[in-house]
Amino acid sequence: MVRARDALEAPLQPPAWGPPLPGAWRRLGKALRLLVNRRFRLALQRGVAAAIEHRHLGSVRARTVVDVGAHRGQFSLLALELFPQAAVLAFEPLSAARGRLARLMQDEPRFRLYPMALGRETGERPLLIAARDDCSSLRAASGAQIELEPRSRSIASELVPVARLDEVLGADRLRAPALLKIDVQGQELEVLEGALGLLPYFEAIYVEASFRELYDGQALAGDVISWLARRGFALNGVYNLLLDGDGRAVQADLEFKRAAL
């Protein structure tokens, strides 16, 4: 969508020759960019900021966007704007976040919400709810994660349904080419394994992955890269790199493209 993309052209990062902006200034800069777009402006008034830091995905071809770990709809908002002909299928198990997402998207005909987590097996599992709810996970936060973000410590839990993506969606719902986005706090490889039967539909896969164990027993970025490489997806870019106080990589968003045959 040319108008939306033009409105988002200015980079979020400060110039290379300038000092990093404090967090408050970065948030202000993002808010100003959100205000120039009507969809994003209305969502911001309802407390949801579209994830424009992922706007580089506008170069992907997508008739369907699958948003796994949709939270309050930050990525789904961006997808609706970047891909004006695409359906957005969102998965969110956390009831409080999902309720806000449902209200936000109640009048959007291209959006569909699935109230569940995704994994390699179907069943029910306890979702550990963190004080900062976007850190909630099916896995316990590790000491390293709690040190980085003390609010990731769990304060409650709720039993949620878990399903395989390739059992929930069929060809009638997933039009190719498709984009798969995964942001699931340590469950990345399990989601991919449960999507195995649908991989031929996806042109691109976008995964938040960790370089150290932030959630107990999680697969790390190298495991995700190797798994996808064996199935024909090559790493195409690394974005939004998070560093610790010693400058070591902690987490990043990894973009994969289907390798040319």
Buried (B, 14 or more C-beta within 10 A) or exposed (E): EEEBEEBBEEEBEEEEEEEEBEEEEBEEBBEEBBEEBEBBEEBBEEEBBBBBBBBBBBEBEBBBBBBBBBBBBBBBBBBBBBBEEBBBBBBBBBEEBBEBBBEBBEEBEBBEBBBBBBBBEBEEBEBBBBBEBBBBBBBBBBEBBBEBBEEBBBEEEEEBBBBBBBEBBEEEEBBBBBBBBBBBBBBBBBBBBBBEEBBEBBBBBBBBBBBBBBBEEBBBBEBBBEBBEEBBBEBBBEBBEBEBEEEEBBBBBBBBBBEEE
